[in-house]
Amino acid sequence: MTSHSNPKYPFWPLFIRILVYGMIMVFISQILMWDAASSAEVKFSENSYTEWSQQGVLIIMTLLFVAVAWQYPVWRSMSILLAGCSAIGLVREYNNFFNVQVFDGAWQLLSLIALIITLVFFYPNRKGLWLNLKAFRGSFSEGVLVMGFITTFVFSRLFGRTRFWETLMEERYFRSVKNAAEEGIELLGYALLLIASIEYLMHIRKQTLPPPHERP
């Protein structure tokens, strides 16, 4: 039996993905190391490298989804919703800043404003959502997006429960260890969401490109 490689599906994109996404994982591990070496009052706090990285990922995702909505009208419906979710998540990450520097509860108000803006832009394009979901179903981006969401907003919260770490470490409990574990898992989830957003753009480009024999 002889094996034949299909030229339509080359392996080099897979190797590039492994290299690029592997470097992202190396970078976030280095960020955690920087925070571990920080002073006690900064270590894995709201002003830590980890927190800034999470905010940076949300900013990149928001801008990317807005750009996709602008450049690819067929995908505008789903892209607007994803941009809105990223923007609301970004406001949530700045909750302490808004509550202290603006007023208590400011982040809830800003989240509501972001939601309203999202719905205002989404409503005229709502009819395309079902088609977007059907075209997105089964893509690599979908799988990574789901895992990133579950890792960030479900597992990291459960893994970071104080009761779990008090039970694990008993009288040797250190809050910084608990914070490092929780924030590290959360940053991993955000890295997966970033990868999912990159794959989302690549999936859309692949969907909208003409067949090879029709390209100039």
Secondary structure, DSSP 4 states (H G I P E B T S, - for coil): ------TTS-SHHHHHHHHHHHHHHHHHHHHHHHHHTS-TTTTTSTTSHHHHHHHHHHHHHHHHHHHHHHH-GGGHHHHHHHHHHHHHHHHHHTHHHHHHHT-TTHHHHHHHHHHHHHHHHHGGGGGGHHHHHHHHTT-HHHHHHHHHHHIIIIIHHHHT-HHHHHHHHGGG--HHHHHHHHHHHHHHHHHHHHHHHHHHHHHHHHHHSPPGGG--
